[in-house]
Each structure stands twice: as structure tokens, then as C-alpha cells.
Amino acid sequence: MTSPEKKHLAVVGAGIVGVCVALQLLRDGHRVTLIDRGSPGEGTSFGNASVVEPHGIVPVPTPGVLWQVPKYLMDPLGPLAIRWSYLPRLAPWLARFVWNSRPSRVKRNTAALHAILQPVLESYAELIKWAGAEDMLRERGWLAVAEGEGAWKSTLHHAEIYRRHGVPLTVLKPEEIRQYEPAFQAQAVGAVYFPKVAHVVDNFRFVQMLAERATRLGASLQRDEIVDIELADGRVAALRSREKRYACDGLVICAGAWSKMLTRRLGYRPPLDTERGYHITVPKPGFELRMPVLSADRGFVATPLEIGLRVAGTDELGGLKLPPNWERAEVIRRNVRRWFPQLNDEGYSRWMGFRPSLPDSVPVVGPAPRVANAWLAFGHGHLGLTMGARTGQLIADLVAGRDPGIDMRAYRADRF
Ligand SMILES: Cc1cc2nc3c(=O)[nH]c(=O)nc-3n(C[C@H](O)[C@H](O)[C@H](O)COP(=O)(O)OP(=O)(O)OC[C@H]3O[C@@H](n4cnc5c(N)ncnc54)[C@H](O)[C@@H]3O)c2cc1C
């Protein structure tokens, strides 16, 4: 029996966001059913760059982006590319994306990201201590390296914005880069070192471990696909898969890039699309990086994981259904070989994943419009791992009716 103030909540989606939401709800004493059609962490959370990046406050849409669109269409292997055949479906999202690149919107979106990102390391420290998943996070900082003058100019511009928001960083000359990362061999114009950045030693194992902790703490983990939501008197009464019915007192949708299929059942259609990203993972690279290294020119990050070297990133606007363009993963491989000619890439694997992206780069974290007992947590774009624990905390506060301590209007679903 659940006590009146404690609810039975169904959380759909066991990616990093869903497992963190489930844990924070369990921490508040709720009963939790966590449902995923696959095994926890097999969605986008499987293959990211594994970086917890509290300073990632600059949204993707910024001034000048409009003029770049033809370039994105012409170069399918560039750091940001648009698949031609997807353009008609993407157009409404792209229009909002361009709208969000105006200076006033960038300012607003930066402020929203700053408020949610600032305490992410503390949120993780607290959550993993409580859940007993220590030793997965390493706080070794990261390096953003620029090889061309254009990338260097924009790196310094971003560094200035970060500084204004209190982010600690050090600007490095080319000859200083190897003191921080001895394995780096390419010619660079400069780099910025950010000490307050952490990485997870294996992002997939991390999600699996957190999900396992959630079940040990009482959550019921169900491998099932939710295809319908039953509403009664403007409230969620139950979820339905093809074979089962899950009665619940409330619902949290954490289904990443697929969330729209579920919110539709609540009468809400967010402008959610996907920025597809690729990775290669090299099991025995033959050297060890000290910390993650970002290519400011080419949009990928090389991260030392316990399973090898992960090199992940780039951005392809192509929806959920088009097949991967594996040449993009090959481009990542060729570029990382230039950085680390000593790399042994034998036995490497490649992957493509779907960042859940809203056109302002700000996630939806808040109540579902018009449905009293449903909450939404999706659209974390490039920073879902970073924001996982913090999102869980905010959702738990909203469910409990506690003050989350920040203005939640910026993350509301009805802002669009
Ligand atoms: C190349 C790349 C690099 C990245 N690097 C980083 C990084 O370094 N740091 C960072 O913070 N972020 C990074 N990201 C972004 C990050 O990976 C995502 O934002 C994050 O994984 C999103 O998590 P999620 O839980 O919202 O979604 P997912 O991990 O996709 O989880 C959603 C889950 O919902 C389930 N689901 C969907 N629909 C249903 C349904 N109807 N019924 C049941 N289950 C359902 C899916 O099976 C899935 O498991 C990167 C992304 C990419 C692609």
C-alpha cells in the first residue's frame, strides 16, 4: 500500500535521464516502475563521449548559424551536416532553431542552461554516494583544442562567456598543450583547459549500474514498450504496452528522442527532433589519455574509458529513420589518427545515436501541459549525461511540490 503522500510513479525510458529520475523519486520514498523497451542505457546514453560538462552553457543555435545552413547541406561529412532528404520534415524545427540564434534568445537560453548546469557535479556526487555507485566519475578536467584560426577565435569567444559565468579555465599556448596531455601530437593554435569537468569511466556501465541500484532500492524494472497512455478525468490512469497495462498514480516521460510519440497521447507535440552523433571506440589504443580532449574545429571528443578510447561527436540533422552515414564515423577515425599517430585502432567499433534535441538547446523539465499527474524530462541534446542527476532532482522536487530553487519557467513544455 502506498501512503497518501507517496505515489506510485511510472518512469518511461531507462536512459541516463530516466534512471536518475527513478533514483531521485525512490529517494523521496515513492514507488517506482521503470519501463524501457530495451535494456537500461541502450538508447543514446549508450555511446556518448562520457563527459560531465558543467560549463556547457552556450546553446547550439547562435548568431551566424543561418548563413551556415547551405554549407551544412553541401558537406555531408562536415562537423554539422543536414541530410537533404530530411530537410522538408526538419524545416519547422530548423525555423525555430534559426529563431533561437538571435542574440536575445541566445542570452535567455544561456541563462537557462547556466542555472541547470551549475551544480551538476554536486548533484552526481550526492546521487552516486546515496546509490553506492562511486568510482565511476573522474574529475580530471578537459581540454578544448583548436587547430585553425576560426575555431580558435570561437573558442576564445566562448571562453569569455564562460569566464563571465564564473567558470574556471586556463588559456594555453600551443607549446603548453602537451604538459596537460602528453599524447597529443598535432599542430594546434591554442587550447583551453577546464579543471571542473568530470568524465564517467564507462557511460553505458554507469547507466546499467544506476538501474541495478534502482531495482535494489525497490524499483520495478520492466522491459516493455509503452504504446498508449490511458487518461481519466485529465489524469494519467495507466500505461499500456501491447500486452500489459501498468496502473500508476503518475507518469514521468524520459524517452529521449522518442518522447514525442508518448507526449502525443497527452495532447502535446513538442518541437523535438534529433541531432545524430557518431562514435568509434578503440579497445587497445596503445596509450592513455589523461582527460577528455575536444576538437573545436571538428566537433568530436576523445575520452579515456575503461573499455578503451572513445571518440564521439559531430552533428547530423537526419531524423530517427534514415540509415547511418558510416563515412562520418570514418572521418572521426581519420581525424583522431592525425592527433594521435601512435593510435592502434585495431578492432574498433562504431555507433550512431540520437541526441534528443529541442531547437533552443534547453531541455523540457516540468509538468505536462493540461495533465495533472504527468511530468516531462527530455530534450537534453548534447548534455543528457551531464544533466542526468540534476534533472532527477528537479523532477523529484516538482513531484513533491518542493521549491527546486531555480526559476523552472525556462524549462517548461509550454514555452514553445
Ligand atoms: C555522439 C554523442 C556524444 C555525446 N556526448 C555527450 C557527453 O559527453 N556528455 C553529455 O552530457 N551528453 C552527451 N551526449 C548526449 C547524451 O548522450 C544524451 O543527451 C542522453 O543520452 C539522453 O539521455 P536520455 O535518457 O534522455 O535518452 P536515451 O538514452 O535515448 O534513453 C531513452 C530511453 O527511452 C526508451 N524508450 C523510448 N520510447 C519508449 C517507449 N515507448 N517505451 C519504452 N521505452 C522507450 C529507449 O529505449 C531509451 O532507452 C552525446 C550524444 C551523442 C550522440
The ligand as a Gaussian input file, in Angstrom:
#p B3LYP/6-31G(d) Opt

LIG

0 1
 C       27.940000      11.214000     -30.190000
 C       27.325000      11.741000     -28.915000
 C       28.150000      12.227000     -27.910000
 C       27.590000      12.734000     -26.730000
 N       28.412000      13.136000     -25.721000
 C       27.874000      13.572000     -24.541000
 C       28.709000      13.905000     -23.444000
 O       29.924000      13.726000     -23.473000
 N       28.129000      14.413000     -22.330000
 C       26.778000      14.578000     -22.228000
 O       26.316000      15.084000     -21.212000
 N       25.948000      14.196000     -23.232000
 C       26.465000      13.706000     -24.375000
 N       25.642000      13.323000     -25.401000
 C       24.202000      13.458000     -25.237000
 C       23.618000      12.348000     -24.376000
 O       24.092000      11.081000     -24.793000
 C       22.088000      12.376000     -24.459000
 O       21.610000      13.681000     -24.203000
 C       21.492000      11.420000     -23.426000
 O       21.991000      10.123000     -23.628000
 C       19.985000      11.423000     -23.479000
 O       19.558000      10.572000     -22.455000
 P       18.043000      10.161000     -22.320000
 O       17.946000       9.316000     -21.109000
 O       17.189000      11.372000     -22.428000
 O       17.754000       9.323000     -23.662000
 P       18.162000       7.780000     -24.097000
 O       19.457000       7.434000     -23.509000
 O       17.993000       7.740000     -25.538000
 O       17.064000       6.978000     -23.325000
 C       15.722000       6.965000     -23.745000
 C       15.190000       5.570000     -23.489000
 O       13.776000       5.562000     -23.718000
 C       13.426000       4.302000     -24.220000
 N       12.121000       4.428000     -24.870000
 C       11.782000       5.289000     -25.866000
 N       10.481000       5.143000     -26.176000
 C        9.990000       4.160000     -25.378000
 C        8.704000       3.574000     -25.223000
 N        7.666000       3.948000     -25.964000
 N        8.561000       2.584000     -24.307000
 C        9.608000       2.171000     -23.541000
 N       10.839000       2.701000     -23.656000
 C       11.026000       3.702000     -24.547000
 C       14.575000       3.955000     -25.162000
 O       14.659000       2.549000     -25.357000
 C       15.781000       4.534000     -24.423000
 O       16.459000       3.550000     -23.652000
 C       26.179000      12.790000     -26.583000
 C       25.352000      12.277000     -27.578000
 C       25.917000      11.731000     -28.738000
 C       25.022000      11.161000     -29.784000

